[in-house]
Amino acid sequence: MPVHRANPATDRVGAYNRLSASQANTYNACPRLWYYQRVYRFKMPQIPVLFVGRAVEEALCRVLRDSPSLVVGTAPADVLGPSPYTEDGLPVPRDEASWPAHALMPLFPHERPDSLESLEAWALERCAVHLPPSLERAKEAWQNDERRAGDWDEVDPEACLAMVKAGLRFHLAEVERCFVNGGGPFLASWRLGERLAHPSPDGFPSEPFTSRHPLAIDGNVTWFEAWELARPWFVDPDAPGFTMNAIHPEHWFQGEYDLVYRWSGKTVIVDIKASLGANDRSGDYVVQMRDYAMLWYVTHGRNETVDGLEIWYLKHPSIKHVEVPTTDELLAIEAELETMWQRLRASTPSLEACPPQPAPMRGFGPGGVATEPPEQTRCSVCDWKAICPGGNGPESVSLPAMYQLPGSLQSMSIEAIGPLNPRITVRGELFSVGRASGNRPQTMTLHQGPHVAQIQVVATNDSDGSPTVTVEPVKGQAVLVRDAVFTVNWKGEIVLKIDPMARVEADHGPHPPSSSLFDVPAKHNIGGMVIYTYEKSGVGKTGKRWSRKGMMIMDSTGATKVEGWADDWNPQYDLVEVGDVVVLANVGLDAWASEVRADYTRNSTLQIVERVERSTA
């Protein structure tokens, strides 16, 4: 099965603390790079090519999802509507929802492709239909990203279409092999309507059919049947994000396969790359595929190995075959990754334990063919070289313990970023409950003696899938609000946010210990070196445009985002450059899961206290 879900009863790791192949590759490239991006959550500039790759893969998967027995080549992209899934990514049973393939009348056999050439013509038409909306969705995602960089006008739709078609032709080679082999060993069971536990997405329910497959015929296998039989498993583009992972039985590692071919009785995992493969990352892709081979092995009772590993370079285009690890090698990969998880994720290491020690760059030509390593160093192309001591940055960030803002009569103490904690556990009594759709509690009012706070439920489930509100929310109910995020809204009201790490439960006191609503300071003074600034804007539900600005800063103890409405920032914001040391006075705190950020309001102040050395060239 390509999907292996966490077991809530035994998962002691949690969704936010698993290791992945990309994390492992980042750490092996440079421990400090891993720390910046995974612990401090620095986000590299988001250039269009990163989003183009997702659009190309999405368009290819949407073509694979289509059926030449249901959809004509020129049909609109949305003719086969989205399949119904729960929030957890489980397919909704057919007796509870309408599945899109059932809404389409099968074409007559003579209307379906009857040769490889006609099947290819149909599929290429579908590529041209699906790519434009996929690119448009990718463009919108890029435009909404706070770290967007580059120019979308440089994206070449024809080059993108060529990559989708290249991937389609690779798939057609599988279809041809399926046809030549008489449909493979599952032809008879497929015609009878049997389905795998995780069938390839095709718009039909995941349960077995009650009779024959509606697209099957009798006699020798046909080309349109070979398309259905050879269809690989992939992540349905309409499924909820991050719900189609394969998770290690012990929960410390996870991955998401691009394609999994199973029609021949053998398992081949494919990774799709919308690139030439002519850079250092091609080495990471090989390691990733070996990690995926391990993941398949351990999630199948340690008695089933994959039969093939492939990397599809769509811009070249070519297929790189990765040697499948032996069983001993799979066990060694697992042990190495578990050791890495213990070092990096079981508990967070210190910055000093992740030094800027980059690995040498590797050389690859088109198609991921190994070549001589380049002369450039990894630091020379790193996004963080301006602030990292391994590049041009300082060895440490120094801030005064006390600072006096210009025009202020008093000095203020500067808090360290690392220890900042906006969470609080409080006891109280529910006074009122507001409800959202489905009778789900969204807002509640908590009374704690004379003090009042708003409880805002922003996540209905925690990281292991359990409800975040475990008590009947009625007036007069005594509750324990555990690990809520303490914020203050624009009205000055205390708001306790319930995210995946918080919970509202019945109060059986006196344990655990709790706090007064006024034990937590509402405002803080922080400072650090500027890593980057960003801006984002959009249109709200009322049609009114909004705009926000922010920055990522780092001191010697940690890093955090500081964000606020664009009009609230003072003029110093426009003078800030990467590497400057700043102080931010009177900011609030907010959080989501393990990420803590600061809120900049009209009552906050930004002050540059040390300028980075500028070039006079």
C-alpha positions as CSV (number, residue, x, y, z in Angstrom):
1,M,0.0,0.0,0.0
2,P,1.4,3.4,-0.9
3,V,-0.3,5.1,2.1
4,H,0.5,4.1,5.7
5,R,-1.1,6.2,8.3
6,A,-0.1,6.9,11.9
7,N,-1.5,4.9,14.7
8,P,-2.9,7.4,17.2
9,A,-2.7,4.8,20.0
10,T,1.1,4.3,19.6
11,D,2.2,7.6,18.0
12,R,4.5,9.3,20.5
13,V,6.2,11.4,17.8
14,G,3.4,13.5,16.3
15,A,2.9,15.0,12.9
16,Y,5.2,17.9,13.5
17,N,8.2,16.0,14.6
18,R,8.9,13.3,12.0
19,L,12.0,13.1,9.9
20,S,11.8,13.2,6.1
21,A,14.2,12.5,3.2
22,S,14.4,16.2,2.4
23,Q,15.3,17.0,6.0
24,A,18.0,14.3,6.1
25,N,19.5,15.5,2.8
26,T,19.5,19.1,4.1
27,Y,21.3,18.1,7.2
28,N,23.9,16.1,5.3
29,A,24.5,19.0,3.0
30,C,25.1,21.3,6.0
31,P,24.0,21.0,9.6
32,R,23.7,24.7,10.1
33,L,21.5,24.9,6.9
34,W,19.2,22.3,8.5
35,Y,19.0,24.3,11.7
36,Y,18.2,27.5,10.0
37,Q,15.4,26.0,7.9
38,R,13.9,23.4,10.2
39,V,14.4,24.9,13.7
40,Y,14.5,28.6,13.1
41,R,12.1,28.1,10.1
42,F,14.0,30.5,7.7
43,K,12.2,30.3,4.4
44,M,14.3,30.5,1.2
45,P,13.1,32.8,-1.6
46,Q,10.3,31.2,-3.5
47,I,11.1,31.6,-7.2
48,P,8.6,30.6,-9.9
49,V,10.5,27.4,-10.9
50,L,9.6,25.8,-7.5
51,F,5.9,26.3,-8.3
52,V,6.2,25.4,-11.9
53,G,7.4,21.9,-10.9
54,R,4.3,21.4,-8.8
55,A,2.1,22.6,-11.7
56,V,3.7,20.2,-14.1
57,E,3.3,17.2,-11.7
58,E,-0.3,18.2,-11.0
59,A,-1.2,18.4,-14.7
60,L,0.5,15.0,-15.3
61,C,-1.4,13.4,-12.5
62,R,-4.7,14.9,-13.6
63,V,-4.1,13.4,-17.1
64,L,-3.4,10.0,-15.4
65,R,-6.6,10.3,-13.4
66,D,-8.7,10.8,-16.6
67,S,-10.0,7.9,-18.5
68,P,-10.2,7.5,-22.3
69,S,-13.4,5.5,-21.7
70,L,-15.1,8.4,-20.0
71,V,-13.5,11.6,-21.2
72,V,-13.0,12.8,-24.8
73,G,-9.7,14.5,-25.5
74,T,-11.1,18.0,-25.8
75,A,-13.3,17.9,-22.7
76,P,-12.9,20.7,-20.1
77,A,-10.3,20.1,-17.4
78,D,-13.0,19.8,-14.7
79,V,-15.2,17.3,-16.6
80,L,-14.1,14.7,-14.0
81,G,-14.9,16.5,-10.8
82,P,-13.0,16.2,-7.5
83,S,-13.3,13.0,-5.5
84,P,-14.7,13.3,-2.0
85,Y,-12.3,12.9,0.9
86,T,-12.5,13.5,4.6
87,E,-10.3,16.1,6.2
88,D,-7.9,13.3,7.1
89,G,-7.6,12.2,3.4
90,L,-9.8,9.1,3.7
91,P,-12.0,8.5,0.7
92,V,-15.7,8.9,1.6
93,P,-17.7,5.7,1.2
94,R,-19.8,5.6,-2.0
95,D,-23.0,5.4,0.0
96,E,-22.2,8.7,1.7
97,A,-21.1,10.8,-1.2
98,S,-21.3,11.1,-5.0
99,W,-18.1,10.1,-6.9
100,P,-17.4,11.9,-10.1
101,A,-16.7,9.0,-12.4
102,H,-20.3,7.7,-11.7
103,A,-21.6,11.0,-13.1
104,L,-20.1,10.3,-16.5
105,M,-21.6,8.0,-19.1
106,P,-19.0,5.6,-20.5
107,L,-18.2,6.1,-24.1
108,F,-19.1,3.3,-26.6
109,P,-16.2,1.0,-27.2
110,H,-15.8,2.3,-30.8
111,E,-15.5,5.8,-29.4
112,R,-12.5,4.9,-27.3
113,P,-8.8,4.8,-28.5
114,D,-8.0,1.5,-30.2
115,S,-4.3,1.9,-30.8
116,L,-1.2,3.3,-29.1
117,E,-1.2,6.2,-31.5
118,S,-4.8,7.1,-30.9
119,L,-4.3,6.7,-27.1
120,E,-1.3,9.0,-27.3
121,A,-3.2,11.6,-29.3
122,W,-6.0,11.5,-26.7
123,A,-3.5,11.8,-23.8
124,L,-1.6,14.7,-25.4
125,E,-4.9,16.6,-25.8
126,R,-5.5,16.1,-22.1
127,C,-2.1,17.5,-21.3
128,A,-2.9,20.7,-23.1
129,V,-6.2,20.9,-21.3
130,H,-4.9,20.3,-17.8
131,L,-1.7,22.4,-17.8
132,P,-3.2,25.9,-18.0
133,P,-5.4,25.7,-14.9
134,S,-2.6,23.9,-13.0
135,L,-0.2,26.7,-13.9
136,E,-2.8,29.3,-12.9
137,R,-3.2,27.7,-9.5
138,A,0.6,27.6,-9.1
139,K,0.8,31.3,-10.1
140,E,-1.8,32.2,-7.5
141,A,0.1,30.2,-4.8
142,W,3.3,32.0,-5.8
143,Q,1.7,35.4,-5.7
144,N,0.3,34.7,-2.2
145,D,3.6,33.5,-0.8
146,E,5.3,36.0,1.5
147,R,8.7,35.1,0.2
148,R,8.0,35.2,-3.5
149,A,10.9,36.2,-5.7
150,G,11.6,36.4,-9.4
151,D,9.2,37.2,-12.3
152,W,6.3,34.9,-13.3
153,D,6.4,36.3,-16.8
154,E,9.6,34.4,-17.3
155,V,7.7,31.1,-17.1
156,D,7.4,29.5,-20.5
157,P,4.1,27.6,-20.8
158,E,5.3,25.7,-23.9
159,A,8.3,24.4,-22.0
160,C,6.0,23.4,-19.2
161,L,3.7,21.6,-21.6
162,A,6.7,19.8,-23.1
163,M,7.6,18.4,-19.6
164,V,4.1,17.2,-19.0
165,K,4.1,15.5,-22.4
166,A,7.5,13.9,-21.6
167,G,6.1,12.4,-18.4
168,L,3.0,11.2,-20.3
169,R,5.1,9.4,-22.9
170,F,7.1,7.7,-20.1
171,H,3.7,6.5,-18.7
172,L,2.5,5.4,-22.2
173,A,5.6,3.1,-22.3
174,E,4.2,1.4,-19.2
175,V,0.7,1.2,-20.9
176,E,2.3,-0.4,-24.0
177,R,4.1,-3.0,-21.8
178,C,0.8,-3.7,-20.1
179,F,-0.9,-4.2,-23.4
180,V,1.8,-6.4,-24.8
181,N,1.6,-8.6,-21.7
182,G,-2.1,-9.1,-22.1
183,G,-3.1,-6.7,-19.4
184,G,-0.8,-8.3,-16.7
185,P,-1.8,-10.7,-13.9
186,F,-4.7,-8.5,-12.6
187,L,-6.8,-8.3,-15.8
188,A,-9.4,-10.8,-14.7
189,S,-9.8,-9.5,-11.2
190,W,-9.9,-5.9,-12.5
191,R,-12.7,-6.8,-14.9
192,L,-14.6,-8.5,-12.1
193,G,-14.5,-5.1,-10.2
194,E,-11.9,-5.9,-7.5
195,R,-10.0,-2.9,-6.1
196,L,-6.7,-2.5,-4.2
197,A,-6.8,-1.2,-0.6
198,H,-5.5,2.1,-2.0
199,P,-6.5,2.1,-5.7
200,S,-5.0,4.5,-8.2
201,P,-7.1,7.7,-8.2
202,D,-9.6,7.4,-11.1
203,G,-12.8,9.1,-9.9
204,F,-14.4,5.9,-8.7
205,P,-15.0,4.9,-5.0
206,S,-12.2,3.0,-3.4
207,E,-14.4,0.1,-2.5
208,P,-14.7,-2.9,-4.9
209,F,-17.5,-2.7,-7.5
210,T,-20.6,-4.6,-6.7
211,S,-20.4,-6.2,-10.2
212,R,-18.0,-6.0,-13.1
213,H,-15.9,-2.9,-13.7
214,P,-18.0,-0.5,-15.7
215,L,-15.2,0.2,-18.2
216,A,-14.3,-3.5,-18.8
217,I,-15.2,-5.6,-21.9
218,D,-14.6,-9.2,-22.8
219,G,-11.9,-10.8,-24.9
220,N,-8.3,-9.7,-25.3
221,V,-7.2,-6.7,-23.4
222,T,-7.8,-3.4,-25.2
223,W,-5.7,-0.2,-25.3
224,F,-8.2,1.7,-23.2
225,E,-8.3,-1.1,-20.6
226,A,-4.5,-1.2,-20.6
227,W,-4.6,2.5,-19.6
228,E,-6.8,1.7,-16.6
229,L,-4.7,-1.3,-15.6
230,A,-1.4,0.5,-15.9
231,R,-2.5,3.6,-14.1
232,P,0.0,4.2,-11.2
233,W,-1.0,5.2,-7.7
234,F,-0.3,8.9,-7.1
235,V,-1.5,11.6,-4.8
236,D,-4.8,12.8,-6.0
237,P,-4.4,16.5,-6.7
238,D,-7.8,17.1,-5.0
239,A,-7.0,15.2,-1.8
240,P,-6.3,17.3,1.3
241,G,-2.6,18.1,1.6
242,F,-0.2,16.0,3.6
243,T,-2.7,13.2,4.1
244,M,-1.2,10.7,1.6
245,N,2.1,10.0,3.4
246,A,3.6,6.7,4.2
247,I,4.6,6.8,7.9
248,H,7.2,4.5,9.5
249,P,5.5,2.1,11.9
250,E,7.4,3.7,14.8
251,H,6.3,7.1,13.4
252,W,9.7,8.9,13.3
253,F,10.0,9.0,9.5
254,Q,7.5,9.8,6.7
255,G,7.5,10.3,2.9
256,E,5.1,10.8,0.0
257,Y,5.7,8.8,-3.2
258,D,5.0,10.5,-6.5
259,L,4.0,7.5,-8.6
260,V,3.8,3.8,-7.7
261,Y,3.4,1.3,-10.5
262,R,1.9,-2.1,-9.5
263,W,0.1,-3.4,-12.7
264,S,2.7,-6.2,-13.3
265,G,2.7,-7.6,-9.8
266,K,6.0,-5.8,-9.2
267,T,6.3,-2.4,-7.4
268,V,8.2,0.5,-9.0
269,I,8.4,3.8,-7.2
270,V,8.9,6.9,-9.5
271,D,10.0,10.4,-8.5
272,I,9.0,13.2,-10.9
273,K,11.4,16.0,-11.4
274,A,10.5,19.0,-13.7
275,S,14.2,19.7,-14.3
276,L,17.3,18.8,-16.2
277,G,18.9,17.0,-13.3
278,A,22.2,18.9,-13.9
279,N,23.0,20.1,-10.4
280,D,24.0,19.0,-6.9
281,R,20.4,18.0,-6.0
282,S,20.5,15.0,-8.3
283,G,22.6,13.4,-5.6
284,D,19.9,14.0,-3.1
285,Y,17.3,12.4,-5.3
286,V,19.1,9.1,-5.4
287,V,19.4,9.1,-1.6
288,Q,15.7,10.0,-1.4
289,M,14.7,7.0,-3.5
290,R,16.8,4.7,-1.4
291,D,15.0,6.1,1.7
292,Y,11.6,5.4,0.0
293,A,12.7,1.8,-0.7
294,M,13.3,1.5,3.0
295,L,10.0,3.1,3.9
296,W,8.1,0.7,1.6
297,Y,9.9,-2.3,3.1
298,V,9.1,-1.4,6.8
299,T,5.5,-0.4,6.1
300,H,4.9,-3.8,4.4
301,G,5.8,-6.1,7.3
302,R,9.5,-6.2,6.3
303,N,8.7,-8.9,3.9
304,E,8.1,-6.9,0.7
305,T,10.7,-4.9,-1.2
306,V,10.3,-2.7,-4.2
307,D,11.4,-4.0,-7.6
308,G,12.4,-0.7,-9.2
309,L,13.3,2.9,-8.4
310,E,13.1,5.6,-11.1
311,I,13.7,9.3,-11.4
312,W,11.9,11.0,-14.3
313,Y,13.8,14.1,-15.5
314,L,11.1,15.7,-17.6
315,K,13.2,18.7,-18.9
316,H,15.9,16.4,-20.3
317,P,13.8,14.2,-20.8
318,S,15.2,10.9,-19.5
319,I,14.7,8.2,-16.9
320,K,17.4,7.5,-14.3
321,H,17.2,4.0,-12.8
322,V,18.4,3.8,-9.2
323,E,19.7,0.5,-7.9
324,V,17.3,-1.1,-5.4
325,P,19.1,-1.6,-2.0
326,T,19.5,-5.0,-0.7
327,T,17.7,-6.1,2.5
328,D,20.9,-5.5,4.6
329,E,21.2,-2.0,3.0
330,L,17.6,-1.2,3.8
331,L,18.2,-2.1,7.4
332,A,21.3,0.1,7.4
333,I,19.4,3.0,5.9
334,E,16.7,2.6,8.5
335,A,19.3,2.5,11.4
336,E,21.1,5.6,10.0
337,L,17.9,7.6,9.7
338,E,16.7,6.6,13.1
339,T,20.0,7.7,14.6
340,M,19.6,11.0,12.8
341,W,16.0,11.4,14.2
342,Q,17.3,10.8,17.7
343,R,19.9,13.4,17.2
344,L,17.7,16.0,15.5
345,R,14.0,15.5,16.3
346,A,13.7,13.4,19.5
347,S,14.9,16.6,21.2
348,T,16.0,19.8,19.5
349,P,19.7,20.2,19.3
350,S,21.5,23.5,20.1
351,L,22.7,25.8,17.3
352,E,26.3,25.0,18.3
353,A,25.6,21.3,17.8
354,C,24.8,22.1,14.1
355,P,27.9,23.9,12.9
356,P,28.3,25.5,9.4
357,Q,30.2,22.5,7.9
358,P,28.9,22.1,4.4
359,A,29.6,19.0,2.3
360,P,31.4,19.4,-1.0
361,M,29.3,20.1,-4.0
362,R,28.6,17.2,-6.4
363,G,28.6,17.4,-10.2
364,F,25.8,16.1,-12.4
365,G,24.9,16.5,-16.0
366,P,21.5,16.4,-17.7
367,G,19.6,13.3,-16.7
368,G,21.4,13.1,-13.3
369,V,24.6,11.7,-14.9
370,A,27.5,12.1,-12.5
371,T,30.2,14.5,-13.7
372,E,33.2,16.3,-12.2
373,P,32.3,18.4,-9.1
374,P,32.0,22.2,-9.8
375,E,34.5,24.6,-8.4
376,Q,31.9,26.6,-6.5
377,T,31.4,25.9,-2.8
378,R,28.1,25.2,-1.1
379,C,28.4,28.4,0.9
380,S,28.7,30.5,-2.2
381,V,25.2,29.6,-3.4
382,C,23.6,29.4,0.1
383,D,20.6,31.7,0.7
384,W,21.9,32.4,4.2
385,K,25.5,33.3,3.5
386,A,24.9,36.9,4.5
387,I,24.0,36.0,8.0
388,C,25.8,32.7,8.6
389,P,29.3,32.7,10.2
390,G,30.2,30.1,7.6
391,G,29.6,32.7,4.9
392,N,29.8,36.4,5.5
393,G,27.8,36.7,8.7
394,P,29.0,37.4,12.2
395,E,30.0,34.7,14.7
396,S,27.2,35.8,17.0
397,V,24.4,38.4,17.4
398,S,25.0,40.8,20.3
399,L,22.2,42.9,21.8
400,P,22.3,45.2,24.8
401,A,20.4,43.9,27.9
402,M,18.8,47.3,28.2
403,Y,18.0,49.8,25.4
404,Q,16.5,53.3,25.4
405,L,14.5,54.2,22.3
406,P,15.1,57.7,20.8
407,G,12.7,60.1,22.5
408,S,12.0,57.8,25.4
409,L,12.7,58.8,29.0
410,Q,13.3,55.2,30.2
411,S,15.4,52.2,29.2
412,M,13.7,48.9,28.6
413,S,15.0,45.4,29.0
414,I,15.4,43.3,25.9
415,E,14.1,39.7,26.1
416,A,15.8,36.7,24.5
417,I,13.9,35.2,21.7
418,G,14.5,31.5,22.5
419,P,12.6,31.4,25.8
420,L,9.6,33.3,24.5
421,N,6.5,31.2,25.3
422,P,3.0,32.5,24.6
423,R,1.2,29.4,26.0
424,I,-0.7,29.3,29.2
425,T,-2.9,26.8,31.1
426,V,-5.8,28.4,32.9
427,R,-9.0,27.3,34.7
428,G,-12.3,29.0,34.5
429,E,-16.0,28.7,33.7
430,L,-17.6,28.9,30.2
431,F,-20.0,31.8,30.0
432,S,-21.1,31.8,26.3
433,V,-20.5,29.7,23.3
434,G,-20.6,30.7,19.6
435,R,-20.9,28.0,17.0
436,A,-19.8,27.6,13.5
437,S,-21.0,25.2,10.8
438,G,-21.8,21.6,11.8
439,N,-22.5,22.8,15.4
440,R,-18.8,23.0,16.0
441,P,-17.6,25.3,18.7
442,Q,-15.7,28.2,17.3
443,T,-15.6,30.9,20.0
444,M,-16.3,30.7,23.8
445,T,-16.1,33.2,26.6
446,L,-14.2,32.1,29.7
447,H,-14.7,33.7,33.1
448,Q,-12.0,33.4,35.7
449,G,-13.3,35.4,38.7
450,P,-13.6,39.0,37.5
451,H,-11.4,38.4,34.5
452,V,-12.7,37.4,31.0
453,A,-11.0,35.9,28.0
454,Q,-12.2,34.8,24.5
455,I,-11.5,31.2,23.6
456,Q,-11.0,30.9,19.8
457,V,-10.9,27.4,18.4
458,V,-8.7,27.5,15.3
459,A,-8.0,23.8,15.1
460,T,-10.6,21.1,15.9
461,N,-8.0,18.3,16.0
462,D,-4.6,18.0,17.5
463,S,-1.5,16.5,15.8
464,D,-2.6,12.9,16.5
465,G,-6.2,13.5,15.3
466,S,-7.8,13.8,18.7
467,P,-10.3,16.6,19.3
468,T,-9.0,19.8,20.8
469,V,-12.3,20.4,22.6
470,T,-13.1,17.4,24.7
471,V,-15.9,18.8,26.8
472,E,-19.5,19.7,26.1
473,P,-19.2,23.5,25.6
474,V,-22.2,24.8,27.6
475,K,-22.6,27.8,29.9
476,G,-21.4,27.1,33.4
477,Q,-19.1,24.3,32.5
478,A,-15.9,24.3,34.5
479,V,-13.0,23.8,32.1
480,L,-9.2,23.5,31.9
481,V,-7.8,25.4,29.0
482,R,-4.5,23.6,28.5
483,D,-1.5,25.2,26.6
484,A,-3.6,27.8,24.8
485,V,-1.9,30.6,22.9
486,F,-2.2,33.8,24.8
487,T,-2.9,36.8,22.5
488,V,-4.5,40.2,22.8
489,N,-6.7,41.4,20.0
490,W,-7.1,44.9,18.6
491,K,-9.9,45.7,21.1
492,G,-7.5,44.9,24.0
493,E,-9.4,41.6,24.8
494,I,-7.5,38.5,26.0
495,V,-7.8,35.7,23.4
496,L,-6.9,32.1,24.1
497,K,-6.3,30.4,20.8
498,I,-6.8,26.6,20.6
499,D,-4.4,25.3,17.9
500,P,-3.2,21.6,17.4
501,M,-1.1,21.8,20.6
502,A,-3.8,23.2,22.9
503,R,-6.9,21.7,24.4
504,V,-10.2,22.5,26.2
505,E,-11.2,19.8,28.6
506,A,-13.3,19.3,31.8
507,D,-11.7,20.6,34.9
508,H,-11.1,17.9,37.4
509,G,-8.5,20.0,39.4
510,P,-6.3,20.8,41.1
511,H,-3.8,19.2,38.8
512,P,-2.2,20.2,36.5
513,P,-1.2,23.6,37.9
514,S,-2.8,26.6,36.2
515,S,-2.2,30.3,36.0
516,S,-4.2,33.5,36.3
517,L,-5.1,35.3,33.1
518,F,-3.0,38.2,34.2
519,D,0.1,36.0,34.9
520,V,1.2,36.4,31.2
521,P,2.7,39.7,30.0
522,A,0.8,41.0,27.0
523,K,3.7,42.9,25.5
524,H,7.4,42.2,25.0
525,N,10.6,43.9,23.9
526,I,12.8,41.8,21.6
527,G,15.6,42.3,19.1
528,G,17.9,40.6,16.7
529,M,19.6,40.5,13.4
530,V,17.4,40.9,10.3
531,I,17.4,37.7,8.2
532,Y,14.9,39.0,5.6
533,T,11.8,41.2,5.3
534,Y,8.6,40.3,3.4
535,E,5.3,41.8,2.4
536,K,2.0,40.1,1.5
537,S,-1.4,41.4,0.4
538,G,-4.7,40.1,-0.8
539,V,-8.5,40.7,-0.8
540,G,-10.6,39.8,2.3
541,K,-14.0,38.2,2.3
542,T,-15.7,41.6,2.3
543,G,-13.8,42.6,-0.9
544,K,-11.5,45.0,1.0
545,R,-7.8,44.8,0.2
546,W,-5.3,44.1,3.0
547,S,-1.5,44.4,3.3
548,R,0.9,43.1,5.9
549,K,4.7,43.4,6.4
550,G,7.1,41.4,8.4
551,M,10.6,40.3,9.1
552,M,12.5,37.3,10.4
553,I,15.0,38.2,13.1
554,M,17.6,36.1,15.0
555,D,19.4,36.7,18.3
556,S,21.9,34.4,20.1
557,T,19.1,32.2,21.5
558,G,16.6,31.8,18.7
559,A,14.7,33.3,15.8
560,T,11.1,34.5,15.2
561,K,8.9,36.2,12.6
562,V,7.6,39.7,13.5
563,E,4.5,40.6,11.4
564,G,1.9,43.4,11.4
565,W,-0.4,45.4,9.2
566,A,1.5,47.4,6.7
567,D,0.2,50.8,8.0
568,D,1.3,50.0,11.5
569,W,5.0,49.9,10.8
570,N,7.0,53.0,11.4
571,P,9.3,54.5,8.7
572,Q,12.4,52.5,9.9
573,Y,11.0,49.4,8.2
574,D,11.8,50.8,4.8
575,L,15.4,51.4,5.8
576,V,16.1,47.9,7.1
577,E,18.5,45.7,5.3
578,V,19.6,42.1,5.8
579,G,22.2,41.9,8.6
580,D,21.0,45.0,10.4
581,V,20.4,44.6,14.2
582,V,17.0,45.9,15.3
583,V,14.9,46.3,18.4
584,L,11.2,45.8,18.4
585,A,9.4,47.3,21.4
586,N,5.9,46.5,22.7
587,V,5.1,43.5,20.5
588,G,2.6,40.7,21.3
589,L,3.1,37.0,20.8
590,D,1.3,34.4,18.8
591,A,1.9,30.8,17.8
592,W,0.8,27.9,15.6
593,A,1.9,24.5,16.9
594,S,5.6,24.8,17.7
595,E,6.2,28.0,15.7
596,V,6.2,31.2,17.8
597,R,5.9,34.7,16.2
598,A,5.6,38.3,17.3
599,D,2.7,40.6,16.4
600,Y,3.6,44.2,15.5
601,T,0.8,46.6,16.2
602,R,0.3,50.4,16.0
603,N,1.6,50.6,19.5
604,S,4.8,48.8,18.6
605,T,8.1,50.5,17.6
606,L,10.9,49.3,15.3
607,Q,14.4,50.8,15.8
608,I,17.6,50.0,13.9
609,V,20.4,49.9,16.5
610,E,23.3,48.6,14.4
611,R,23.8,48.8,10.6
612,V,25.4,46.0,8.7
613,E,28.5,47.0,6.9
614,R,27.6,48.3,3.4
615,S,29.7,48.1,0.3
616,T,30.9,51.4,-1.0
617,A,31.7,50.0,-4.4
